[in-house]
Amino acid sequence: MKKIIISHKLLETCAVVLENGEVTAIHFSHEDNPRLVGNTYKGRVKNVLPGMRAAFVDIGRDKNVFLQFNASKKFSVGQDVLIQIDKDEIGAKCARATLNISLAGRLLIFLPTLNYIGVSNKIRGEERQRLHALAKKIRPTNSGLIVRTAAESCDEKFLLNDLANLLKVWNKICEKNVKKKSPALLYSDNNLIENILRDNFTPETEIIVDNLKIYRQLIANVDNVIFYEDSEPIFEKFSVAEEIFKINQRELSLPSGGQIVIDKTEALTAIDVNTGKFIGDKNFDETILKTNMEAAKLILKQLKLRDIGGIIIVDFIDMESDAHKKILMNFLRERAAFDRNKTKIIDMTPLGLVEITRQSSRH
């Protein structure tokens, strides 16, 4: 059974998704520091770097955003451009933008500027072929569609309804793009409650919320919503407070006594694994394998809960046994397949570093 626990304190809203008692997602929304990813802007080109096929674009914030484009595009200073943010600011590094707009519904992702059809990798066999054919049939001319996992077993009318809603959003963006002067925000995809309902809610889902305003917003749209009034903090009541605490910690302990250390830089995320005080009760090789397997499980979970994307380099404890290396890599690949976001276990380098790429989610 799926539960969504929502709490709002001061300027922060936190939503925790549980499936069969296990935390599978944690989402935050900060009113004083909202995410930019997913926002669509009418920007103004401030600087062009022809050699890099890139430009800096003013979106009305303190920092300009970085826009990479292909060789066929030509931009000049002062030109207006329709862009979408696909990566938030990190430290001194500015946000990154794309010309390829994408609008997500529950069943579909609409790509108004791309001629492309895709189906979630989680959908296989004949159902994948069926949905691909449906997407090809219903997509508007010169645009694209990606069929999401939630569309599995859905018939055409449900897809058409989802597409109709996305087209309304796109039409409003286009209208604002004509009327507004740059720089201007045309569309924001950062309403936490709306996104939670879109991506996680099913008729069987139970939602528990401790904020009256959010409760009223929810009951106007869905059933199975409970207003939490107990004196005990809601996250303590449902035993998820520790998981929320963990996603902000640099060092995390493993069950055996080892630990992982997560460091996020502007270029990549580096994760170090060490045995800590664990010395094992068998031979040294078995101790290392056990620690690495525990670390692999925790790392994949934290990638999802923290929504870490891009390049991830994991420095597992060195293993002499090729058989043990194979066990670890097979485990990583099998578990990574359960991540709803595309996660690829590249390989283990000669130095024992495991390379991972993960597509972060803005939904």
Buried (B, 14 or more C-beta within 10 A) or exposed (E): EBBBBBBBEEEEBBBBBBEEEEBBBBBBBEEEEBBBBBBBBBBBBBEBEEEEBBBBBBBEBEEBBBBBBEEEEEBEEEBBBBBBBBBBBBEEBBBBBBBBBBBBBBBBBBBBBBEEBBBBEBBEEEBBEBBBEBBEEBBEEEBBBBBBEBBBEBEEEBBBBBBEBBBEBBEEBEEBBEEBEBBBBBBEBBEBBEBBBBBBBEEEBBBBBBBEEBBEBBBEEBEBBBBBEEEEEBBEBBEBBEBBEBBEEEEBBBEBBBBBBBEBEEEBBBBBBBBBEBEBEEEEBEBBBBBBBBBBBBBBBBBBBBBBBBBBBBBBBEBEEEEBBEBBBEBBEEBBEEBBBBBEBEEBEEEEBBBBBBEBBBB
